[in-house]
Amino acid sequence: MEFFYFVEANALIIMLGCWLAFMIKKEGTLRASNQIFFRMAICNTAVLALEAACAFVNGRAENSFYISNIILNAMRLVLAAYASQTWLLYTLHFLRPKQSLPKKIQRLIFIPFLVVSAFVIASIFTGWVFYINKYTNLYTRGKFCFIHMIATYGYLGSASCFALFKMLHCRRRPDKMCCTYILVFVAMPVLSGIVTAINPYLNIVWIFVMLSLFVLFTRVQFAQIVLDGLTGVNNRNSFDNYLYSVSSGKAFSACLFMMDINFFKDINDGYGHPEGDQALEQTAKILTQVFKDENCMIARYGGDEFAVLMVSGDQLTSVPVNAESLRLALYKAFADYNSSSGKPYELTVSVGYAFMIGRDEVDAQQLIKASDSDLYREKQRIHNSKYL
């Protein structure tokens, strides 16, 4: 009866793995992280299928089952090590999207997998990592099984340490959330691994790995919904939803900054759209740096336009921030960037802002109009000064 429960649980998770692999393949495999995620889904699904097959042949007396038990367990252990190694590669690619992983590092990461694989294959004849009793056809751990565990959990632990290091050193909230999800992903398999180490017959590690993959995939899909794919800040849909939640039937005080890049069309026309994309990315970085100590939401409002919303639900009688100081700080940050960028053009923005004490969505829309009007006046001033 326990065998059927185990196979049934594995079958459900295998179906989930196949669905994940299909969805990530459907998304496209141009990005390295997507390719590695696809490999992870396939590997974990295969490990679960092999575990179910091993459970089926384990303990059956026929000679064919004995040989199958050896081969299936060797494949399962090798593939489990490869899946863990793939997870570390995915973590490095996922948390370093703008940087390619050096070939030397990739080879170094691959070495423990090769060592473990050699031990597992040798175990077919030596029983170092595992052996199958010839008379009972029962799987038993070998005296060097810890080598496989060290490599498997070493990969997961290294991914956790890297994610924790990134989380402690990154300043952008989306980046911190990415690192947090990586840590949560590893925590579930590690806890289930501890349970398996205590009770080897309760092998639930890869079931929890697949569930963690599903959680991570859901998180990535959600990020694509709320974040701007180019700049990494919130997108327009996310901004509108946040403003609606702030102004939905309750009093609020808010300061909204609206800004766009000056002469952005000239950058695109004169230096190409890739350079225009870099200008948008750099603008988002500068905004994030200037507002890093403020409780605010930064969003790409559309095209070359950005918005920063600062809300205070408690202070309804005064401006919650020194808006003019922040506007000047933005101008200075862009001037500092231009002095050292080496670009053949200057990257500048026009910034408008407005403050409002409001009580509903109508007031929120008025806040957008007021800040947009101030942006228009500021843009006219900058354009006029350029041609004076």
N, C-alpha and C positions, 0 to 999 in steps of 0.2 A: 504493500500500500504506500509506504514512504517513497519507493522508487517512482510510482506513478505521480505522486504529488511533485516530486523533484523534476520529472520530465515535463509535467504540465506547466510548472513555473518557468522552466527553461524555454519551453515552446513559446510561451507568451512573450518572454523577453527577446527571443530570437526574432519573432515577428516585429517587435519594436525596433530591433537592430536593422532589419531589412528595410523598414519604413524610413529610418534615419538615413541609411545609405542612399535610398532612392531620392529623398528630399534634398540631400546635400549635392547629389549628382545633378538633380534638376536645377539647383541654384547656379551651377556652373563651377568648373574646377580651374579657373584661371589663377586665382590666388593660391599661394603655397599653403596657407593655413587651411583652406577648403580641401585641397588635395589630401593633406595629412589627416584632417578630420574624417574624410571618406575612408581612408585606410584604417583609422581607428574603429569606425563603425563595423567595417567588414571583419577586421581581426577579432573584435570582441564577440561578434555574432558567431564566427567560426569557433572560438574558444568554448562558447556555451554549447554549440552543437557537438563538439568533441567531448565535453563533459557529460552530456546526455548519452552519447554513444559509449563512453567509458563506463558509465553507471549501468548500462544495459549488459555489457559483456562481462563486467566484473563479477567473479564468483561462479561463473558457469564452467562446467567441468570439461567440455569438449576441447580438443586440441586447437581447433580453429579459433575458438574464443580466446584461448590463451595467447596465441600469436597476435590476434586483433587487439587484445588488451595492452600488450607491449607497444605495438605501433601507435595506437590511438593516444596512449598516455605520453609517449615521446613527442608526438605532434602537438598535443595539448600544452605541454610544458614549454616547448620551443616557441609556440605561437603566443603564449601568455607573456613570455619575456619580450618578444617582439612588440606586442601591444603596449607594454609599459614603456618601452623605449620610444615608440611612436608618440605616446602621450607627452613625454618630455620634449620631443621635437615640436609638437603642436604648441605647447606652452611657450617655448622660445619664439616661435613664429607669431603666435597670437598676441603676445605682449610686446613684440618688437616689429610691428607691421611695416615700418618704413626702412628696416635694416635687413639685409640678407644675412643668413647664417653662414659663416666661413666654412669652407669644405673641411678644414682641419678639425674644427669643432664637431662637425657631423661625423667624421671618421672616429674621433675620440669617443663620442657617445655610442657609436656602434660596437666598440671593442668589448664591453661587458656582455653584450648580447651574444657575440661570437664565442666568448669563453663559456658562457652558460650553455649555449647550444652544443658545444663540443662535449661538455660534461654530461648533458642529457643523452646525447647519442651514444656516448661511451657506456652509459648506464644500462643500455640494452644488453651489454655483455658483462658489465662489472657490478651493476646494482648500486652505483655511487649515489645518485640522486633519487632513484626509485627502483624497485624491483617487484616482479610479479611471481608469487609463489607458484611453482610449477604444478603442485598437487591440488591446491585450493583455488588457484587462479585469482587470488586476492591482491589488490594493489597495496604496497607498503612503502613508506618513505625510506630512503637510504640514509646512510650516515653523513653524506655531504649534501643533503637536501637544503641545508641552510644557504648554500651558495646560490641556489636558484631564488630563494626568498630574499637574500641580500640584494641581488641584482634587480629583481622585480620591484621591491619596495624602495630600493635605492633610486631607481628612476622616478618613482612617484614622489619620494622625499626631496629629490633635487628640484623637481618641478615646484613643489611647495615652497622650498627655500627661495627660489628665484622669484616666485609670485609675491612672497612676503617682503622680500627686499624691494621689489618694484612698488609695492603698496606703500611702504614706509617712505619712499623717496619721491613718488609722483605727487603732483599738486592738483591735477585736474580730477574732478569728481568722477567723470566717466571712467578714467583710467583706474582709479581706486576700486570702482565697482567691478571692473574686469578682473582685477587681481583677487578680489574677494570671492568671485565665482570660481576662479581657479582653485583657491584654497578649499572651498566647500566641496568642489569636485573630488579632491584628493581625500578629504576627511572621511567621506562615506566608505570608499574602498578600504582605507586603512583600518577603520573601526571593524568592518566586516572581516578583514584579514586577521585582526586580533582574535575575533570569535573563532575563525577557522584554525588558527594556531592552537587554541585551547582545545577545540574539538575538530580534528581533521576530517571527520565524516560529515560535518556540517559546512560544506563548501559553498559559500554564498558570495564570495568576493566578486566574481565576474557578473553576477546578477546586479550587484550594487554599482559596479563600474558602468554597466549599460544604463542603469537608471540615472547615474550622474551625467552620462553623455546626453541623455534626453534633457535633463535640466539645463545643461550648458547650451545645447542647441536651441532650446526655447529662449534662453537669455540672449543669445546672439541674434535670433530672429526679432526679439523685442527691441534690441538696440538698433537694428536696421529700420524699425518703425519710428523710433523717437529721436535718433541721432542723424545728423547730416553726414552722408557718406564721405564727403571730401574733407571737411574741416574737423569733424569729430565733436562739434558742439551740438546742442539741441537743434532740431529742425523746426520749420514753421508749424507743423501740426502739433508738435510737443509744446511749443510756445502758446499756441491758441488754447490748448487744453488746460495748461497751467493757469493762464490768465482767467479762463472761465471758472476754474475751481476756486481761484482767489476771490473773484467778484460775484460768486453765485449766492446771492441772498444774505451777504454778511458785510459788515463795515470793514473797510481796509484803507490803508494809506500806502501809496506806491509812488516810486520815481522810475520813469521809463526813459532810457537812453535809446535813441534811434540814430544809426550812423550808416553811411555808405562810403565806398572807396571813391576818391576823387579821380576823374579822368580814367576810369577803369576801361572804357572802350578803347582809349588810346593804347593801353597796355596790351589788350588783346589783339588789336589791329597791327600794332607796331612790332610786337615781340612774340606773338603766337598765343594760342589758347593754353598750352601747357604752362607758359609763364603767368598767364592770368590765373590759372589754378593755384600756382605757388603763391601768388599775391593774396588770394582768398585764404589759403592755409596760414600764411604768415599773419594776416589780420586777426584770425581767430586766436593764434598763439599770443599775440600782443594783448588782445582783450582779456584773455585768461590770466595773463601775468598782471595786468593792471588791477583787475577785479578779484585777485586771488584771496584777499582778506575780507571781501565783502560777501554778505549773504544774498546771493543773487542768482538769476538764471540767465545764461548767455545762449543766444540762439542765432542761427542764420535765418534771417527773416525772408530772404528771397534774393536771388541774383547776387549782387555785390552789397546787399544791405544786411546789417546785423542789428540785433536788439539786445538790450540788457535790462532786465526787470528786477527791481529791488522793492520788496514788499515788507511792510510792517503792520501787523494786525493790532498791535497794542498802542503805538504812538499815533494817535489820530489828530494831533493838534499841531504838529510841526514837521518840517521836512526831515526824513530819517537819515539823509546823507548830505554831505556837502557836494552837490552836483557839479558846481562850477569847478571845484578843485579836481574832481575826477575827470572832467572834460579836458582841463589843462594837462593833467597827468597823461591822458591818452595822446594828446598832441606831442608832448615831450617824448613819450615812449616811441612814437613813430619817427620823430626826428632823430633820436638816438639810433634806431635801427638803420635809417637811411645813411647815417654818417659812417657806418661800418659794413653795410651790406655788399657794396661793390656792384650793385645793380646799375644798369644804364638809365634807370628812371627812379623817380621818388615815389614811394608808397605813402600816401596820406589819406586821411579820412575827414569827413565833415561829421560833426556830432551835434545832435539836438536832443533836448531833454524837456521833460515836463513832470510836475508833481501834482498829485490829486488825492483828496480825501473823498472816497466814494462809497457807495452802498449797493451797487448792482452792476449788471453787465453793460448797461447803457453808459454808466460813468467810465467803465473800463475802455469802451470804444472811444469816448471823448478823450481819454488819456492818450490813446494812440494818435488821434488826430492832432492833439496839442503838441506832442513831441515831434510828430512828423512836420508840423508847421514850423517849429523851431529849427528842425533840420534843414528845411528849405531855405530859411533865412540865413542860416550859417553857411550853407552851400553857395548861395548867391554872394555872400561876403567873400568867401575864399576864391570863387571864380573871378570876381571883379578884381581882387587883389593880384591875381595872376596876370591879368592883361593891363594892369596900370603901368 
